[in-house]
Amino acid sequence: MGRVAPTFRPLQFVSGTQVRSNGRLLRYFGGADYLGLGRHTEVLEAMRGALDAGAVHPGASRATTGEQILYRRVERAIARWVRRPGAVLLPCGSLAPRAAVQALGGQVTHLLLDERAHACVAEAAVLSRLPTIQFPGGDVGALRQCLETLPPAARPLVLCDGVMALQCRLSPLDGYLAALPRGGWLLVDDSHGLGVTGPGGRGTVAHFRLNDSRIVQVFSLSKAVGVAGGAVAGSSHLMARIRCGVPVFVGATAPPYTVVAGVLAALRILRTRPGRVATLASRARELHARLPPHPELACSREVPVVVATPASAHGVRALHRSLRKAGIYPTWICYPGGPAGGFLRMALNVGHSREDVDLLAAAIREGLER
């Protein structure tokens, strides 16, 4: 359709819920700092304190320069949080699926890729050079049919997102796992599930109450955790394989000490103050209740995000005008794997009030009615 995204001057971020654009103060529903931890005083203080180590990072990869106790501490904290045997920290969330797939090399023979998986998950599949079959996102029946086409001795790896970003709903992880043969694996990119879904915000695997050594979770720590970096969580054997020979771990400079200290502080807040997760879940339910079913709208009770994909340029302009009229900055996104013309993504965080939710819902409704 050739839709053109609205353009603005660079934003001045005033707070987690407000920005200044073209001199005007607007409510902000962008990004993915769902729990507001990226601005939390304790996280910022921990990051400043890490500078006392006297260096930014070890100077190279952990495999070549030597281990630092802070890295192992944060890995243990991540593993405890998601209740997995082990975890490995990486410099970037986008590298985590690649590290996991590389670690599984020799243990899997075929990949089955949920077509709605994040671009970095699809890239990890391509780089593996293993035979790959795509199946329709969220379709357990289609996955079963694909699995039936594999040779009897196949050891498949299913790759998916825990939260399907454009559909604003959870992938049926329980169905995916049940469809797997005994020698299969399930890789879940839980970047938008960690801190948001599941008991206490432990992610989509916890939401479905799954406890299986065949599950590998990967995360970005820049979303609900609010800092930066990435991680893989799974069996102790798989974590050892990553540390011993996976190129994106062995060859990558370790994350800065400030990042690691910030992640530790954020996880401590998550563990000791679950009210933030509960507040976010309440806001997500309120937004869902205030929005009508609409073919151009994706929204669910379980995810604090709403996505609008207008079918025409007129629809884009109408939604944009309605949001600006309400004093809301329209976060229009063109993203790999998303609609070619872009889409509107509005995300809640714990800083948003019920009044903010009401305002956003009313503006979206008005824009869709056009």
DACORGI-V269485 format. One record per residue. PHI is phi in whole degrees, 0 to 359 (* if undefined). PSI is psi in radians with two decimals (none if undefined). D_LAST is the distance of its C-alpha to the last C-alpha in Angstrom with 1 decimal. Layout:
phi=PHI psi=PSI d_last=D_LAST
phi=PHI psi=PSI d_last=D_LAST
//
This chain:
phi=* psi=-0.38 d_last=18.8
phi=72 psi=0.58 d_last=20.1
phi=297 psi=2.57 d_last=17.2
phi=246 psi=2.19 d_last=18.4
phi=290 psi=2.47 d_last=18.1
phi=300 psi=2.51 d_last=17.6
phi=243 psi=2.60 d_last=21.2
phi=221 psi=2.91 d_last=22.8
phi=290 psi=2.86 d_last=26.4
phi=305 psi=2.52 d_last=28.3
phi=275 psi=2.58 d_last=27.5
phi=254 psi=2.04 d_last=30.0
phi=276 psi=2.01 d_last=30.1
phi=272 psi=-0.70 d_last=31.0
phi=203 psi=-3.01 d_last=31.0
phi=289 psi=-0.24 d_last=29.6
phi=235 psi=0.09 d_last=26.4
phi=221 psi=2.49 d_last=26.1
phi=226 psi=2.82 d_last=26.1
phi=249 psi=2.15 d_last=26.6
phi=231 psi=2.15 d_last=24.6
phi=54 psi=0.61 d_last=25.4
phi=82 psi=-0.02 d_last=27.3
phi=254 psi=2.34 d_last=24.5
phi=278 psi=2.15 d_last=25.0
phi=233 psi=2.63 d_last=22.0
phi=289 psi=2.52 d_last=21.8
phi=238 psi=2.25 d_last=22.4
phi=234 psi=0.57 d_last=21.6
phi=262 psi=3.10 d_last=23.2
phi=73 psi=-2.86 d_last=26.4
phi=215 psi=0.48 d_last=28.4
phi=278 psi=1.13 d_last=30.8
phi=304 psi=-0.65 d_last=29.9
phi=259 psi=0.09 d_last=33.0
phi=68 psi=0.30 d_last=33.3
phi=285 psi=-0.36 d_last=36.7
phi=294 psi=-0.26 d_last=36.3
phi=241 psi=0.12 d_last=36.7
phi=289 psi=2.38 d_last=39.1
phi=303 psi=-0.75 d_last=42.4
phi=294 psi=-0.62 d_last=44.7
phi=292 psi=-0.78 d_last=43.1
phi=296 psi=-0.70 d_last=43.4
phi=295 psi=-0.68 d_last=47.0
phi=296 psi=-0.68 d_last=48.0
phi=292 psi=-0.70 d_last=46.8
phi=295 psi=-0.72 d_last=48.7
phi=297 psi=-0.50 d_last=51.8
phi=293 psi=-0.36 d_last=51.8
phi=295 psi=-0.31 d_last=52.7
phi=293 psi=-0.24 d_last=56.1
phi=296 psi=-0.33 d_last=56.9
phi=89 psi=0.09 d_last=57.7
phi=206 psi=2.82 d_last=55.7
phi=283 psi=-0.78 d_last=52.1
phi=201 psi=3.11 d_last=52.9
phi=296 psi=-0.29 d_last=56.0
phi=107 psi=-0.21 d_last=55.9
phi=192 psi=-2.81 d_last=55.2
phi=287 psi=2.72 d_last=54.3
phi=295 psi=-0.48 d_last=55.6
phi=286 psi=-0.40 d_last=57.6
phi=253 psi=-0.44 d_last=59.6
phi=259 psi=-0.42 d_last=59.9
phi=115 psi=2.65 d_last=60.4
phi=282 psi=2.70 d_last=58.5
phi=234 psi=2.34 d_last=57.4
phi=301 psi=-0.51 d_last=57.4
phi=298 psi=-0.62 d_last=54.0
phi=293 psi=-0.75 d_last=52.3
phi=293 psi=-0.58 d_last=54.1
phi=297 psi=-0.78 d_last=53.1
phi=289 psi=-0.58 d_last=49.4
phi=295 psi=-0.70 d_last=49.8
phi=295 psi=-0.66 d_last=51.5
phi=295 psi=-0.72 d_last=48.9
phi=296 psi=-0.80 d_last=46.1
phi=299 psi=-0.72 d_last=48.1
phi=296 psi=-0.70 d_last=48.8
phi=297 psi=-0.79 d_last=45.2
phi=267 psi=0.03 d_last=44.0
phi=59 psi=0.86 d_last=47.4
phi=242 psi=2.77 d_last=48.5
phi=299 psi=-0.60 d_last=52.0
phi=204 psi=2.96 d_last=51.2
phi=209 psi=2.69 d_last=48.8
phi=230 psi=2.30 d_last=49.0
phi=274 psi=2.46 d_last=47.2
phi=230 psi=2.78 d_last=45.8
phi=293 psi=-0.41 d_last=44.6
phi=211 psi=2.45 d_last=41.1
phi=298 psi=-0.57 d_last=38.8
phi=293 psi=-0.35 d_last=38.1
phi=277 psi=-0.30 d_last=41.8
phi=298 psi=-0.81 d_last=42.2
phi=299 psi=-0.66 d_last=41.2
phi=296 psi=-0.73 d_last=43.6
phi=298 psi=-0.74 d_last=46.4
phi=295 psi=-0.78 d_last=46.0
phi=294 psi=-0.71 d_last=46.0
phi=298 psi=-0.68 d_last=49.0
phi=293 psi=-0.49 d_last=50.8
phi=273 psi=-0.01 d_last=50.4
phi=304 psi=2.31 d_last=51.9
phi=91 psi=-0.34 d_last=54.8
phi=258 psi=-0.28 d_last=53.6
phi=236 psi=2.67 d_last=50.7
phi=245 psi=-0.43 d_last=50.8
phi=218 psi=2.61 d_last=47.3
phi=246 psi=2.42 d_last=43.8
phi=240 psi=1.98 d_last=40.8
phi=254 psi=2.08 d_last=37.6
phi=298 psi=2.16 d_last=34.3
phi=294 psi=-0.22 d_last=31.9
phi=261 psi=0.14 d_last=29.4
phi=292 psi=2.71 d_last=32.0
phi=301 psi=2.68 d_last=31.6
phi=303 psi=-0.61 d_last=32.8
phi=289 psi=-0.48 d_last=36.0
phi=289 psi=-0.78 d_last=36.9
phi=297 psi=-0.66 d_last=36.5
phi=295 psi=-0.69 d_last=38.5
phi=299 psi=-0.64 d_last=41.3
phi=294 psi=-0.78 d_last=41.5
phi=298 psi=-0.79 d_last=41.9
phi=291 psi=-0.35 d_last=44.5
phi=291 psi=-0.44 d_last=46.5
phi=64 psi=0.30 d_last=47.4
phi=273 psi=2.68 d_last=47.6
phi=304 psi=2.25 d_last=46.4
phi=233 psi=2.33 d_last=42.7
phi=240 psi=2.24 d_last=40.6
phi=269 psi=2.53 d_last=36.9
phi=228 psi=2.71 d_last=35.4
phi=301 psi=2.36 d_last=31.9
phi=300 psi=2.29 d_last=30.5
phi=77 psi=0.13 d_last=31.3
phi=257 psi=1.70 d_last=33.2
phi=294 psi=-0.67 d_last=36.7
phi=299 psi=-0.75 d_last=37.8
phi=295 psi=-0.66 d_last=37.1
phi=298 psi=-0.78 d_last=39.0
phi=301 psi=-0.72 d_last=41.9
phi=297 psi=-0.71 d_last=42.0
phi=296 psi=-0.73 d_last=42.2
phi=298 psi=-0.59 d_last=44.9
phi=291 psi=-0.33 d_last=46.9
phi=276 psi=-0.16 d_last=47.1
phi=279 psi=2.71 d_last=49.0
phi=299 psi=2.70 d_last=52.8
phi=303 psi=-0.55 d_last=54.5
phi=269 psi=0.13 d_last=55.6
phi=295 psi=2.56 d_last=52.2
phi=238 psi=1.57 d_last=51.1
phi=277 psi=2.67 d_last=47.3
phi=241 psi=2.10 d_last=44.9
phi=267 psi=2.28 d_last=41.3
phi=242 psi=2.28 d_last=38.9
phi=204 psi=2.98 d_last=35.5
phi=267 psi=2.58 d_last=33.3
phi=290 psi=-0.72 d_last=33.6
phi=246 psi=2.09 d_last=29.8
phi=285 psi=1.90 d_last=27.6
phi=297 psi=-0.80 d_last=25.4
phi=283 psi=-0.40 d_last=22.4
phi=266 psi=-0.20 d_last=22.6
phi=55 psi=0.73 d_last=23.3
phi=214 psi=2.92 d_last=26.2
phi=276 psi=2.50 d_last=29.9
phi=289 psi=2.57 d_last=32.0
phi=283 psi=1.26 d_last=34.5
phi=298 psi=-0.61 d_last=37.4
phi=296 psi=-0.69 d_last=39.7
phi=291 psi=-0.72 d_last=39.2
phi=300 psi=-0.80 d_last=39.7
phi=294 psi=-0.72 d_last=42.9
phi=296 psi=-0.51 d_last=44.2
phi=283 psi=-0.33 d_last=43.8
phi=290 psi=2.47 d_last=45.9
phi=289 psi=2.97 d_last=49.6
phi=304 psi=-0.65 d_last=52.2
phi=270 psi=0.22 d_last=52.4
phi=269 psi=2.95 d_last=48.7
phi=226 psi=2.73 d_last=46.6
phi=231 psi=2.07 d_last=43.0
phi=256 psi=2.16 d_last=41.5
phi=243 psi=2.06 d_last=38.5
phi=277 psi=1.83 d_last=36.5
phi=255 psi=0.54 d_last=35.7
phi=300 psi=-0.64 d_last=34.4
phi=260 psi=0.11 d_last=31.2
phi=258 psi=-0.60 d_last=33.1
phi=297 psi=2.21 d_last=36.0
phi=84 psi=-0.11 d_last=35.6
phi=242 psi=-0.84 d_last=32.4
phi=247 psi=2.98 d_last=33.4
phi=78 psi=2.89 d_last=36.7
phi=303 psi=2.13 d_last=39.3
phi=66 psi=0.20 d_last=39.4
phi=83 psi=0.47 d_last=37.0
phi=276 psi=0.06 d_last=39.5
phi=106 psi=3.13 d_last=36.9
phi=288 psi=-0.55 d_last=35.9
phi=297 psi=-0.72 d_last=39.5
phi=292 psi=-0.60 d_last=40.5
phi=303 psi=-0.74 d_last=37.5
phi=272 psi=0.06 d_last=38.9
phi=56 psi=0.80 d_last=42.4
phi=264 psi=2.35 d_last=43.8
phi=220 psi=1.59 d_last=47.2
phi=215 psi=2.30 d_last=48.4
phi=292 psi=-0.22 d_last=50.3
phi=278 psi=-0.09 d_last=48.4
phi=269 psi=2.30 d_last=45.2
phi=241 psi=2.22 d_last=44.6
phi=252 psi=2.47 d_last=41.8
phi=233 psi=2.61 d_last=40.6
phi=220 psi=2.68 d_last=38.6
phi=260 psi=2.40 d_last=37.2
phi=262 psi=0.28 d_last=38.4
phi=256 psi=0.06 d_last=35.8
phi=264 psi=-1.90 d_last=33.0
phi=296 psi=-0.52 d_last=33.8
phi=290 psi=-0.47 d_last=37.4
phi=83 psi=0.17 d_last=36.1
phi=240 psi=-1.80 d_last=38.9
phi=191 psi=3.03 d_last=39.5
phi=94 psi=-3.14 d_last=41.4
phi=216 psi=3.03 d_last=41.4
phi=203 psi=2.69 d_last=43.5
phi=242 psi=2.41 d_last=44.8
phi=230 psi=2.42 d_last=46.0
phi=175 psi=-2.63 d_last=48.2
phi=294 psi=2.67 d_last=51.8
phi=299 psi=-0.63 d_last=54.6
phi=297 psi=-0.76 d_last=55.9
phi=292 psi=-0.67 d_last=52.6
phi=296 psi=-0.65 d_last=52.4
phi=295 psi=-0.64 d_last=55.9
phi=296 psi=-0.66 d_last=55.1
phi=296 psi=-0.81 d_last=52.3
phi=293 psi=-0.51 d_last=54.7
phi=270 psi=-0.40 d_last=57.6
phi=201 psi=0.06 d_last=56.1
phi=279 psi=2.14 d_last=52.4
phi=304 psi=-0.70 d_last=51.9
phi=287 psi=-0.23 d_last=48.6
phi=265 psi=-0.89 d_last=50.5
phi=296 psi=-0.60 d_last=54.0
phi=263 psi=0.07 d_last=52.9
phi=254 psi=2.38 d_last=50.2
phi=298 psi=2.38 d_last=51.0
phi=297 psi=2.68 d_last=50.4
phi=299 psi=2.67 d_last=47.5
phi=301 psi=2.62 d_last=48.5
phi=302 psi=-0.60 d_last=50.2
phi=299 psi=-0.71 d_last=47.6
phi=297 psi=-0.82 d_last=44.9
phi=297 psi=-0.76 d_last=47.3
phi=296 psi=-0.67 d_last=48.1
phi=294 psi=-0.72 d_last=44.5
phi=297 psi=-0.75 d_last=43.7
phi=301 psi=-0.77 d_last=46.7
phi=295 psi=-0.71 d_last=45.6
phi=296 psi=-0.74 d_last=42.1
phi=295 psi=-0.60 d_last=43.5
phi=295 psi=-0.71 d_last=45.9
phi=295 psi=-0.76 d_last=43.1
phi=301 psi=-0.72 d_last=41.3
phi=289 psi=-0.66 d_last=44.6
phi=262 psi=-0.30 d_last=45.6
phi=228 psi=1.34 d_last=42.4
phi=291 psi=-0.14 d_last=40.1
phi=299 psi=-0.49 d_last=38.1
phi=295 psi=-0.75 d_last=35.7
phi=295 psi=-0.73 d_last=34.8
phi=296 psi=-0.71 d_last=34.4
phi=297 psi=-0.77 d_last=32.1
phi=298 psi=-0.76 d_last=29.8
phi=298 psi=-0.67 d_last=29.8
phi=296 psi=-0.74 d_last=29.0
phi=296 psi=-0.67 d_last=25.9
phi=297 psi=-0.72 d_last=24.7
phi=294 psi=-0.68 d_last=25.1
phi=296 psi=-0.74 d_last=23.3
phi=296 psi=-0.78 d_last=20.2
phi=300 psi=-0.71 d_last=20.3
phi=293 psi=-0.42 d_last=20.8
phi=265 psi=-0.08 d_last=17.7
phi=251 psi=2.38 d_last=15.2
phi=278 psi=2.73 d_last=14.4
phi=300 psi=2.37 d_last=15.5
phi=204 psi=2.39 d_last=13.0
phi=297 psi=-0.34 d_last=14.2
phi=261 psi=0.15 d_last=12.7
phi=233 psi=2.37 d_last=14.1
phi=239 psi=2.21 d_last=17.8
phi=198 psi=2.51 d_last=19.4
phi=216 psi=2.86 d_last=22.8
phi=291 psi=-0.39 d_last=25.2
phi=266 psi=-0.18 d_last=27.7
phi=231 psi=2.26 d_last=26.0
phi=277 psi=0.76 d_last=24.6
phi=221 psi=2.51 d_last=21.9
phi=234 psi=2.38 d_last=18.3
phi=239 psi=2.26 d_last=17.2
phi=243 psi=2.31 d_last=13.8
phi=232 psi=1.42 d_last=14.2
phi=301 psi=2.53 d_last=11.1
phi=275 psi=-0.08 d_last=12.5
phi=214 psi=2.84 d_last=11.7
phi=296 psi=-0.60 d_last=12.1
phi=299 psi=-0.73 d_last=8.8
phi=295 psi=-0.66 d_last=7.3
phi=299 psi=-0.84 d_last=10.1
phi=296 psi=-0.69 d_last=9.5
phi=295 psi=-0.76 d_last=6.1
phi=293 psi=-0.70 d_last=7.9
phi=298 psi=-0.79 d_last=11.0
phi=296 psi=-0.72 d_last=10.1
phi=296 psi=-0.73 d_last=9.1
phi=292 psi=-0.80 d_last=12.3
phi=297 psi=-0.68 d_last=14.4
phi=300 psi=-0.62 d_last=13.6
phi=278 psi=-0.01 d_last=14.8
phi=81 psi=0.55 d_last=17.8
phi=243 psi=2.34 d_last=17.4
phi=283 psi=2.14 d_last=18.6
phi=279 psi=2.00 d_last=16.3
phi=269 psi=1.55 d_last=18.9
phi=270 psi=2.32 d_last=18.1
phi=232 psi=2.36 d_last=21.0
phi=247 psi=2.05 d_last=22.9
phi=223 psi=2.52 d_last=25.6
phi=304 psi=2.25 d_last=28.4
phi=90 psi=-0.16 d_last=27.7
phi=266 psi=-3.14 d_last=23.9
phi=304 psi=2.48 d_last=21.4
phi=301 psi=-0.61 d_last=22.6
phi=273 psi=-0.04 d_last=19.4
phi=97 psi=3.08 d_last=19.2
phi=203 psi=2.79 d_last=17.1
phi=265 psi=2.21 d_last=16.0
phi=236 psi=2.11 d_last=18.7
phi=239 psi=2.16 d_last=19.0
phi=241 psi=2.46 d_last=22.4
phi=271 psi=2.70 d_last=24.0
phi=222 psi=3.00 d_last=27.6
phi=295 psi=-0.26 d_last=30.1
phi=282 psi=-0.26 d_last=29.6
phi=282 psi=2.36 d_last=26.1
phi=271 psi=3.00 d_last=26.4
phi=299 psi=-0.60 d_last=24.8
phi=296 psi=-0.66 d_last=23.0
phi=298 psi=-0.76 d_last=21.6
phi=298 psi=-0.79 d_last=20.4
phi=299 psi=-0.76 d_last=18.8
phi=297 psi=-0.79 d_last=17.0
phi=297 psi=-0.81 d_last=15.8
phi=298 psi=-0.74 d_last=14.6
phi=296 psi=-0.71 d_last=12.7
phi=294 psi=-0.70 d_last=11.0
phi=294 psi=-0.77 d_last=10.2
phi=301 psi=-0.80 d_last=8.9
phi=297 psi=-0.73 d_last=6.6
phi=294 psi=-0.60 d_last=5.5
phi=283 psi=-0.47 d_last=5.5
phi=288 psi=-0.60 d_last=3.8
phi=21 psi=none d_last=0.0
//
